[in-house]
């Protein structure tokens, strides 16, 4: 068994004192690939023995310590010029500077693939021989990881960009099967939501075609199993809470605009599955095989229940009860938590705040509006700096991300919260406008990849807020 240490300053000081390299494993319990690699590597007695003898080993769960996952995913991208995934196999110097990262390595060398064990041997040899050239990229990576992003020149945004967005969507649309981008296709609910908004304001046959074909594809995916939920992508049987929450909201929205009964039915079916199989005492599990509760993703599911309550009122008390349970567990003494004793990140504040606003809008109870204000104020105090948002301001001070990945951008969500609060408290709109200005350069060019925030920007412009 590998002697994994906690991710702590004490651990890294020990590595430096012993002059041992650091191996960091970032895993995901929902990823079959991650679990398989973990089993393959960590049941190999030769690897286990070597790591324990020569390395300081740290294991990170990407859902519990999201900020660490983001940090090392960024390191992976710098080292490989490509996006990472799970698991991440990160090697760092005794001073904790990443210099090598992979998402897969065979246990031993195969053909042209360097094996995990052989690479570990090389690292130890290079450290013992004090070969600094082997680690020369570590300083450069460390500098980029701590370098403050500088805002590019602000770009004037206008409603004409909706046509550019539609053009980008068409360019990335799969006309045959529906969905966007190359296989394996992920749900990309934020793109469908944005297109639905545009279609509602101005009927467009091309937009309608993209929406309906994508929803049909997603509906078929949910129908593949009798349970009625969605997998992460077309070739996966991995379940995630956020996919269910986001797609329920998308199908409810689609039903309200397009009046297709199938959309309503699939939303109801997924909600019933979640309530019967994936929840306990009002709170929702992260994965099928994992009983953990994460604030951001529970907030998404609660918002989904509020949305579906517009079609069936029986879901309103269920949503309110879940919100109360989540608040009691994760919002303690005015401190919001991400998971157990891990304090909340921007994604938690954003999606929890949106859930509170949904509660206020559906119930009319002012207490939820007041709580949403408190959450927004805390987010502004802890993560905001003159238009720029940070995911966290801990040791790493990780910049916020406007791009929609496996989940829509939490910056889009926090801006949605601010816009909703501004209906009664106009001061909040200025923060959203400043945020949109700060990120306008990217929004004007890569809008398809930042659909959530782009949708909020177009809404503000259209409503002249």
N, C-alpha and C positions, 0 to 999 in steps of 0.2 A: 504494500500500500504506500502510495506517495505521501510524504510528510508535507502536506500543503499548509502554508502559513496564512494568517489573516493579512489582508491588504492594509498595512499600517506603517507608520513611520518607524516603529520599532523593528519591523521585519526588514525594511530597506537599510536601516542602520546596521543590522546584523550582517546583511549581504556585503555591505561596504567594508565592515570590519574584517570579515572573513575572506574578502576579495573573491567572492563567489558570483558567478553570473546568475541572472534571475530569469526564471521561466514563468510566464503568466498565461494561464489558460482561461479564456473567456468563452463560457459555454451557454447554451440555450436549451432548456429542458423540453421545448416544443419542437426542436429540430432533430429529426431522425439522424441526419448526417452528423450533427454534433454529438449525439449520444453514441453513435457507432464509432466515431473517431476516439472518443473518450474511452470506450471499452477496449478498442484495439490497442491504444497506446498504454493505458494505465493498468492493463492486466498482463503486460509483457514484463516478466521478472527482470530481464536484463536492463530494460529501460528504467523500471522502478528503482532498481538498485543503483544505477548510475546517477539518476537525478537526485536521489537522496544523499548520495555521497559527494556530489560536486556542485549542485545547484541549490539556490533558495527558490522554492516553488510556491506560487500563489494561484489560487483558483477564484475566479470571479463569475458570478451569475449575472447575465446581462440584464435581466429584469429587475433584480434587487438593487444592483449598482449600475443604473443606466448611464450615469455620468462617466464611469470608468469605461464602459463599453464604447461610448461616443469618443472618448479620448483615444482609445487604442484602435478604433476603426479609422480615426483620422491618421494615426501613425501608420496603419497598414496602407492607406491610400498614398501617403507620402513615400513609402518604401517601395510600393508596387505599381504606382500610377494606375490604380484600379480600385473599385469598391470592394470591400471585404465581405464578411458574412460570419457564420458560426459553424464550427468554433473558430476562434482566433488563437493561433499558437504564436505567442510573442516572446522574443528573446531580448533581454536587456542587459546592459553592462552592470557591474557591481554598483555603479552610481545610479542605477535605475534609468538609463537612457535607452529606449528601444533602438535596435539596430537591424532586426530581422523579424518578419511576420509572415505567416502563411495560414491558409484556411485548411490545408491538407498536406500531410507528409506521411509517406509509408513508414512502417516501423523500421525497415531496413532498406537500403538503396536497391532500386529496381530500374534496370535499363538506364535511362538518363535522369531518373528522379533520385535526388539525394535523400537518403533515409533520415528519419528523426534521430535514431541512435548515432549514426555516423556524424551528423551535424553537431550533436551535443559533444561528441569526442573532439571535433575540430575546435569548438568554442573553448573548451577547457584547455586544450593544448595552446591555443593562441593567448589565453590569459596567463598561463604558467610561463610562456616564453616572452611575455610582455610585448606582444606584436600589436602595437597600437594601430597599424594600418588597417587591420581587420575590422576595427570598430570606428573607422574615420567618419562614416556617415551618421554615427550616433549624435554627434554634436549638432550637425546640420538639422537632423530630424527634431531634436530637442528645441532648437531655436525656432523652427516653424511651428511646433506645437504650442509654444508660449508667445509667439508673435501676435500682436494685436492687429486684427483686420482693420484696414483703413477704408472708410466709406468712399466709394467712387462718386463721381459727380452726379448730383440728383438729376433725374429725368422727368420731364413733364408727362404725366399720364392723362389720357383722355379716353372717352368711350369708344373711339375708333379702334382702340386696341382689342376690343372684343372680336373684331373681324380677324385680327392677327391670331388671336387665341383659337378661334374656330379653324383657321388655316393650319395651325400647328397640330390641333387635334386630328384633322383629316389626314395630315401627313403621317401621323403615328397610328392611325386606325387600321384594324384588321377587318377589311370589308367582308371577308368570307366567314369568319367566326365571331366577330365582335371583339371588343376589348382593345387595349392600347399597348403599344410597344411590342418588343419581340418576346417570344416564348422563353421561359415559362411566364405566362401572364398572371399578374396580380390584380386584385379587384379594382384598384384605382378609383375608389368611390368619390374622391374629391373632384376628379375630372367629370364624372357623370353628374354630380351635383351642380357643378359650374355650368355645364351645358344645359341642364334642366332650367336653371335660372335664366339663362339667355333665351331659351325657347319660350319660357313663360312670358317674357317681355316682348319678344318678337318671333313669331312662328317662322321656323326655318327648316325646310325639308331635309337638308343635309344634317343638321343638328339632330333632328328627330330620328333619322336613320341610325346615326351613331349611338344614340341613347337606347333605342329599342333593341338593336342588335346586341348591344353589350348587356342589357338587362336580361334578354332571352338567354344569352350564354350563361350569365350568373344564375338564372332560374334553373337552367338544366343542371348546373353544378350542384345546386342545393337539392335537386330532385334525385341526384345519384344515390343518395342514402335516404333511408326512410325517416331519419331523424329531422331532416330539413335544415341543416346548417351548412356553412360554406367552409371549404378548405382554403389554405393560404394561397395556393395557385393551382393551375390546371393539372399538374403532375404530382400533386402532393396530397397526402391524407393527414396533414398536420392541421390541428385546430387551434385557433387563437381567439381570445375574447374580443379583441378590438375589431377583427373582421366582422364578427356577428353584429356588434354594436353599430358599426359604421354602415353596414349594408342594410340593416333594418331601417335606419334613418333614410337611406337612399331610396329604398323601395316604398316607404311611406310617402316621401316627397314625390316620387314618380307617380304613385297612385293618385295623389291629390291633383296633379297637373294633367295626367294623361287618362285617368279614370279606367285603367285596366285592372279588372278584378283579380287577376293573377298576382299582381304586385302586392295587393293587400293581403292575399292569402299566404304568400310566402313570408311576408313580414310577421304575420300572426304565428305561423308555424315555427319560425325560428325563435320567437319570444317564448312560446310554450316550451320548446325544447330547453332553452336556457333556464327557465324558471323551475322546470321539473328535474333537470339533470345536472345543471352546472351552477347551482346556487345553494347557499345554506344560510338560513337566518337573514335573508335579504341581501347578502353579499355574493358576488360572482367570482368563480374560480378563473384563474388565468388560462389554464390549459386543461385538457381532459385528464391528464395524469398528474396534475399538480394543484394542490389546494390553496395556493398563495393568493392573497388579495393585494392588488395594486391600485392605488387611488385613481390614477389617470384613466385606466381602462374600465374600472368600475363606474367612473363618472360618465364615460361614453355610453355604457350599457344603460345606465339610469336615464340619460338623455334620450336614448332610443325608446325606452318605455314611456317617457313623457310624449314623445312624438307619436307613438302608436296609440296613445290614449286619445288622440284627436279622432281616431277611427273607432275606438271602443273604450268607453269611459271606465271599464273595469280595471284598466291598467293604471289609472291615475293613483289610486291608493297604494298600489303595489310599488309604483315609482317613488312615491313620497316616503313609504316605509323604508325602501332601500337607501334613499338619500339620508334619512335619519340614522340608519344603521352605520352607513359609511362615515357620516359626520362624527358619530359617537366613537368610532374606532380610530379614525385617521385625523380628526381635527380636534386636538386635545390641548387645552389651555392656550388657545389662539395660535397653536403651531400645527401646520399641515404636514403630514407625513406621506412619503411615497410608499414605503413598505416597512411595517413594524417600526424599528428604531431609526430608519433612514429618513431624514428630513426631505420634504417635498422639493421637487425640481419645477422648473417653469411649466412643463407639461402637466403636472399635477394641479398647479394653481389654475392654469388655463381651462382644462376640461372640467375640473370641479366647479369653477366659477360659472361655466356655461350650463352645467347641470342645475346649479342654484337659480340661474336666470330662467331656465326652462320650468323649474318648480314654481317660481313667481308668476310666470306668464300663464301657466295652466291652472294654478290654484288661486291666484289673486292675493295670496298671503304676503304682506309686506316684509315679514321677517326674512324671507328668502332673498329679497332685494337687498336688504341691509347686510345680510351675510355675504352676498355676492360683492357688495362694495368693499367689505373688509378684506375679502380675498384679493380683489383687484388692487386695493391699496397696498397690501403686503407684497404682491407681485411687482408693483411699481417700485416699492422701496428696496426690494431684494435683487431684482433682475433687470431693471430698466436704466438706461443711461442715454438721455437725449435722442431718443428714436431707436437706439440700438438695444436689442434684447440679448440676455445671456441665459443659457440653459441652466447654468449654476455658477455661482461666484465663490467656489471653494478654492482649494489649492490650484485647480486647473483653470478656473474662470473660462468655461467653455462657451463659445459664442452660440447664440440661438440660430436655428436653421429655418429658413423660409421654404425650403423644398419639402414636398410631400414624398415620403418614402413608404415604409410599411404602414406608418400612420400619417395622417395629414399633419401639416405643420402646426405645432403648438403656438407659433407666432400668429398664424391665422386665427387660431382659437382665442388667444388672448385679445386680439383685435375685435373679434366678434363680441366678446364679453364687454369690451369698452364701448362699442357702438350701442349695445343693448342698454347699458347703464346710462349712456348719454341721453336717452329719451326722457329721463327724469333729472339727470345731473349732467348738463351740457359740458362741464369741464372735461369729461373723459374723452370726448371726441378729439380733443387736441393731441392726446397721446397717440391715438390711432393715426391721425394725419401725419404726425411727426415720424411714426414708425414707417408708414407707407413711403414717405419722402426718403427716409434713410435707405430703404431697400428698393427704391424705384428703378435704379439702374438695372438690377437683375429682373425685376418684375416686367419691365418693358421688353426684355429680350428672351427670357426663359419662362414665360408665364405658364406654359403647359406643365412645367415641373413644380410650380408653386401655385397651384390652382386655388387652394383655400384662401391664401392671402390676396391673390389677384381678384377673386370673387368679392372679397370685402372691399378692396380698393375701388372696383367698378361700382359697387353698391353706393359707396360714399359719394362718388362723383355723380352718379345718376340721381341721387336724392339731394344733391347740393348741400351736404352736411358740413 
